[in-house]
Amino acid sequence: MVGIFTLVSVGCACANIAVASKAYVDQIVASLTHPQSDWAQTDETANDFIKNKPDIDAIISALESKADSTDPRFDTIPTTAPTDTPPEGRVYIWFN
């Protein structure tokens, strides 16, 4: 008669259990939240720094320079009704 024996090892893995204080948990949660972005922040390493924000003054200046009378894409606003046919792709608008 042949017998088969299986050796079974039963072990106990006991872990150290610790309870975190409320202050410690609050500290962890605070580190995970993002602060409100600050438009005036100039420190690029700060959490509230806005990356790739547009330069509003430069945009306004560019728009103002494009809308001057030397730019052919902008027409003056007439105050009388036009008598001819508008150019291709344009419409006439006038104000009385």
Backbone bond lengths (Angstrom), bond angles and torsions (degrees), N, CA, C in turn:
res aa  C-N    CA-C-N  psi(-1)  N-CA   C-N-CA  omega(-1)  CA-C   N-CA-C  phi
1 M - - - 1.436 - - 1.519 107.21 -
2 V 1.296 113.85 132.01 1.465 120.44 179.96 1.513 107.88 -106.39
3 G 1.291 115.78 131.39 1.462 120.10 179.48 1.515 111.17 -112.74
4 I 1.278 117.16 142.30 1.460 122.23 177.78 1.521 106.31 -111.95
5 F 1.287 112.82 124.07 1.454 117.88 179.92 1.540 108.62 -113.66
6 T 1.255 116.92 134.84 1.464 121.95 177.41 1.507 107.76 -114.25
7 L 1.297 113.76 125.36 1.444 118.52 178.19 1.521 108.56 -91.03
8 V 1.253 116.25 119.22 1.469 121.66 -179.09 1.516 107.60 -109.71
9 S 1.309 113.72 126.19 1.455 119.22 178.83 1.515 108.88 -107.08
10 V 1.262 116.38 123.92 1.460 121.46 179.57 1.514 107.02 -110.63
11 G 1.304 115.54 121.58 1.454 119.36 -178.96 1.512 110.91 -121.68
12 C 1.272 114.64 166.21 1.464 120.26 179.15 1.520 108.10 -122.60
13 A 1.288 115.79 117.42 1.459 119.76 176.16 1.512 107.35 -97.42
14 C 1.263 115.94 109.15 1.460 120.31 -178.63 1.518 108.80 -106.44
15 A 1.292 116.57 125.46 1.464 121.37 -179.52 1.520 109.72 -104.09
16 N 1.303 114.71 149.22 1.460 118.62 174.64 1.517 108.16 -76.51
17 I 1.271 116.66 127.70 1.463 121.62 -178.61 1.515 107.90 -109.57
18 A 1.321 114.76 129.40 1.455 119.61 179.02 1.521 108.87 -129.09
19 V 1.265 116.92 148.50 1.451 122.74 178.64 1.520 107.60 -107.38
20 A 1.346 115.63 126.26 1.465 120.40 -179.60 1.524 110.04 -80.97
21 S 1.307 115.20 146.39 1.461 119.20 177.86 1.519 109.74 -75.90
22 K 1.315 115.57 159.43 1.460 120.84 178.62 1.535 110.08 -60.44
23 A 1.306 117.72 -40.19 1.464 121.48 179.98 1.523 111.15 -61.08
24 Y 1.335 116.52 -40.28 1.466 120.57 179.60 1.527 110.92 -67.17
25 V 1.311 116.62 -42.88 1.469 120.80 178.02 1.524 110.14 -64.15
26 D 1.327 117.50 -42.21 1.466 120.95 177.87 1.529 111.06 -60.91
27 Q 1.329 116.57 -37.52 1.460 121.10 178.96 1.527 110.34 -65.34
28 I 1.300 117.50 -41.71 1.466 121.53 178.19 1.530 110.55 -64.72
29 V 1.316 116.92 -46.10 1.463 121.06 -179.77 1.529 110.28 -62.45
30 A 1.326 117.40 -41.71 1.464 120.81 -179.94 1.528 111.30 -63.50
31 S 1.317 117.09 -33.35 1.461 119.36 -179.98 1.529 111.80 -73.86
32 L 1.325 117.85 -18.94 1.460 121.49 -179.18 1.522 112.91 -89.23
33 T 1.293 117.72 -18.15 1.459 120.22 -178.26 1.521 110.14 -85.61
34 H 1.317 116.14 154.93 1.460 122.04 179.74 1.522 108.50 -103.57
35 P 1.316 117.50 137.02 1.463 119.73 178.93 1.525 111.10 -72.90
36 Q 1.305 115.24 164.31 1.463 121.16 175.22 1.524 108.47 -64.44
37 S 1.316 117.93 131.95 1.466 121.61 179.10 1.522 110.20 -62.53
38 D 1.319 115.28 143.59 1.462 121.28 -178.09 1.523 109.25 -120.80
39 W 1.336 116.85 112.56 1.458 122.15 -177.93 1.530 111.40 -59.64
40 A 1.325 117.47 -32.46 1.459 121.40 -176.22 1.533 112.81 -85.62
41 Q 1.314 117.75 -5.00 1.472 120.58 -178.02 1.528 109.85 -67.67
42 T 1.339 116.66 127.44 1.465 120.93 -179.61 1.525 112.58 -109.74
43 D 1.327 117.32 -9.98 1.463 121.31 179.04 1.528 108.87 -81.63
44 E 1.332 116.50 109.38 1.465 120.94 -175.76 1.521 113.71 -65.87
45 T 1.332 118.30 -16.63 1.463 120.70 179.51 1.522 112.34 -91.56
46 A 1.319 117.93 -8.13 1.467 121.55 -179.94 1.522 110.22 -72.44
47 N 1.335 116.12 147.55 1.468 120.93 -178.85 1.521 112.80 -66.43
48 D 1.330 117.17 -26.13 1.460 119.25 -177.29 1.530 112.98 -95.90
49 F 1.342 117.75 9.92 1.462 121.66 178.11 1.524 110.07 -71.87
50 I 1.325 116.71 135.55 1.467 121.81 178.38 1.521 107.88 -94.93
51 K 1.327 116.18 116.72 1.457 120.94 178.44 1.527 109.13 -84.13
52 N 1.304 116.64 147.77 1.466 123.95 175.59 1.527 113.41 59.38
53 K 1.324 116.68 31.71 1.470 117.30 177.70 1.522 109.17 -77.01
54 P 1.319 117.88 142.91 1.467 120.50 -177.78 1.525 111.21 -73.45
55 D 1.313 115.55 152.81 1.455 122.25 175.45 1.529 106.86 -89.37
56 I 1.319 116.20 98.57 1.466 121.52 -173.43 1.532 111.28 -60.86
57 D 1.330 117.27 -41.61 1.475 119.79 -179.95 1.524 111.41 -61.37
58 A 1.332 117.21 -39.84 1.467 120.76 179.22 1.525 110.64 -67.13
59 I 1.307 117.27 -38.06 1.469 121.14 179.43 1.524 110.18 -65.57
60 I 1.324 116.83 -45.90 1.472 120.35 179.80 1.525 110.20 -62.71
61 S 1.325 116.68 -42.95 1.461 120.25 179.33 1.529 110.97 -62.12
62 A 1.325 116.94 -42.37 1.468 120.46 179.36 1.524 111.11 -64.33
63 L 1.321 116.76 -41.22 1.469 119.70 179.15 1.524 111.31 -66.31
64 E 1.322 116.22 -40.09 1.463 119.22 179.21 1.526 111.51 -65.24
65 S 1.327 117.31 -38.62 1.462 119.47 179.98 1.522 111.47 -71.26
66 K 1.327 117.52 -29.57 1.471 120.64 178.22 1.519 111.41 -74.02
67 A 1.310 117.18 -28.47 1.462 120.56 -173.99 1.525 113.03 -93.54
68 D 1.329 117.67 14.36 1.465 117.97 178.53 1.531 110.18 -79.27
69 S 1.295 115.98 173.08 1.472 120.43 -172.73 1.526 113.40 -71.70
70 T 1.320 119.21 -11.54 1.464 120.65 -179.58 1.528 112.74 -88.00
71 D 1.293 116.81 -8.41 1.466 120.47 179.88 1.528 108.15 -85.43
72 P 1.351 118.29 117.42 1.469 120.48 -175.56 1.530 113.79 -68.37
73 R 1.330 117.10 -11.82 1.467 118.65 179.91 1.517 112.52 -77.02
74 F 1.335 116.56 -12.74 1.453 120.64 -179.34 1.516 109.63 -115.43
75 D 1.302 115.23 130.44 1.453 120.62 178.15 1.526 109.01 -103.66
76 T 1.314 115.78 159.23 1.462 119.20 173.96 1.522 108.17 -75.02
77 I 1.303 115.43 157.53 1.464 119.79 -179.64 1.524 108.35 -91.43
78 P 1.339 116.83 114.23 1.470 119.02 -179.48 1.527 110.96 -75.00
79 T 1.321 114.54 155.54 1.464 120.12 177.82 1.522 112.29 -110.99
80 T 1.328 116.58 1.08 1.468 120.93 176.19 1.520 108.73 -125.29
81 A 1.305 115.46 156.12 1.459 120.50 -178.59 1.529 109.94 -67.56
82 P 1.334 117.86 130.98 1.465 119.85 178.03 1.523 111.14 -68.38
83 T 1.332 116.51 149.86 1.462 121.22 -177.62 1.528 112.06 -105.99
84 D 1.319 117.83 -13.03 1.467 119.56 -178.36 1.537 110.29 -108.33
85 T 1.314 115.71 179.85 1.458 122.07 179.76 1.526 109.22 -84.26
86 P 1.328 117.18 135.54 1.475 118.11 179.62 1.524 111.35 -66.61
87 P 1.327 117.27 153.56 1.466 120.41 176.88 1.530 111.36 -60.91
88 E 1.311 116.25 159.50 1.475 122.14 179.70 1.526 110.46 -54.40
89 G 1.331 115.12 130.07 1.458 120.55 177.17 1.519 114.30 82.47
90 R 1.322 118.03 7.16 1.463 120.52 -179.65 1.514 110.12 -126.24
91 V 1.305 115.06 160.75 1.464 121.48 174.19 1.515 107.85 -128.63
92 Y 1.295 116.16 154.90 1.450 120.06 175.92 1.523 109.65 -94.81
93 I 1.300 114.87 136.09 1.468 121.38 173.73 1.535 105.50 -132.92
94 W 1.303 117.00 133.62 1.445 119.80 177.65 1.506 109.78 -138.93
95 F 1.295 115.65 160.15 1.458 121.78 -177.61 1.526 108.79 -123.10
96 N 1.305 115.10 133.07 1.460 120.50 178.72 1.515 110.17 -96.06
